[in-house]
Amino acid sequence: MSKVSIIIGREYAERVKKKSFIFTTILMPIFMLALMAIPTLVVLMGGTDTRTVTVYDPEGIIAPQLVNSDNVEYVIATQSVDTVAPSEGTTLLMIPRGLVGKDQPLRLLADEAASMMLEGEISSQVERIVEEERMKVYSVDVKSIMDAVESDLSVNTVRTDRDKTTSSGLSYALGFILTFLLYMILLLYGQMVMTSIIEEKNNRVLEIVVSSVKPTGLMLGKICGIGLVAVTQIVIWAVLIVAMSAFVMPALLPADVAADITSINSGMGAPTQSALDSDFLAALAVIADPTYVLTLFGILLLFLIGGFLLYSAVFAAIGSAVDNIQDASQLQTVAMLPIILGIVFGMMAAGDPTSSIAVWTSIIPFTSPMVMMARIPYGIPSWQIILSLVLLYASFLASVWVAAKIYRVGIFMYGKKPTVKELIRWARYK
């Protein structure tokens, strides 16, 4: 056991001391913290510059009814000419004659590009006014009717088993991010195990090492050592993001928003103090809940360890069977295909976490790490998570048993690229 621990320590120390590890470990949490801080910055710094639009309406029907908004301020032009050149830094809206009777294009004169938001704001208001003016011909009070029937609804999902409002949009985003993160880690560190074995095999280092430690112990040492590097990164990211959730976000949020978030997280009811959209508040409440964030990372760590152990055993077996990376590129399709399927099904599960295909692929070991992490932000039954983990770790034990048999034969094979049929024969050796 001491020899295996030495191998684990060497593999771990060799990689955590690299500049690439330090760089990615620091850069990734900064990126993730920035994603978490964006909603807060939107609250604090939201809004755009107000654009002043001078309106020339020769008939005087449209311009007086235009309503200022947060983005556009309308000023009625006093000139009585049909063509007015805008001065520097101003925008001029030309209302054509007879617009109420017949649709005609509006002209927007400006010395700089107009945004789609500005054009949409103007066209929607003018369209509304023209429609109201046309309806007056039929003695219909459009505004009163529209005010009476207008409806603007949002959906707030309240889990009956939690009595807490959730955000489907944030759940989808978290599921997408966690699935992609797990996909990258499994692929990157799995290939790292394979590359390390190929390099040592070419240098004939393995032949020396196996004289003092069994091939199975050597393989497990490499897998565990490199796996600890991935675990270290996740733990560092978890600590930084939980600290952000617990201390930084509460300090940045306005008092009324913080009060509503506290109300949501305590299950006391709907927000009442701030004017923010309820779905946006629910998303902020999830991000600002350090307990939830820590739980999410804890589950991520369990699936990361199980998924890495499962796939790294396959990558280790492939690395031991070939002499170079080029030969390995064909065989590693066996390991990469389930991972790719996992992220494909994970994206589907992020959109519909309760579908049959999402449930089954989150339990099948070869796809469960990615798919389950896409479903967990929605809040799924605990028994499904436990069952998925049990099957995942049981599959790891089976894959290690098979991979060890291939490994102990493959590390002594040189000069020939084995086929899948030969790998199966090696696995059947007693």
Secondary structure, DSSP 8 states (H G I E B T S, - for coil): -HHHHHHHHHHHHHHHTSHHHHHHHHHHHHHHHHHHHHHHHHHHH-----EEEEEE-TTSSSGGG----SSEEEEE----SS-----TT-EEEE--TTTTTS----EEEESS---HHHHHHHHHHHHHHHHHHHHHTTT--HHHHHHHH-------EEETTTTEEE-HHHHHHHHHHHHHHHHHHHHHHHHHHHHHHHHHHHTTHHHHHTTTS-HHHHHHHHHHHHHHHHHHHHHHHHHHHHHIIIIIHHHHS-HHHHHHHHHHHTT--S--SS-S-HHHHHHHHHHT-HHHHHHHHHHHHHHHHHHHHHHHHHHHHHHHH-SSHHHHHHHTHHHHHHHHHHHHHHHHHHH-TTSHHHHHHTTSTTTHHHHHHHHGGG---HHHHHHHHHHHHHHHHHHHHHHHHHHHHHTT--S----HHHHHHHHT--
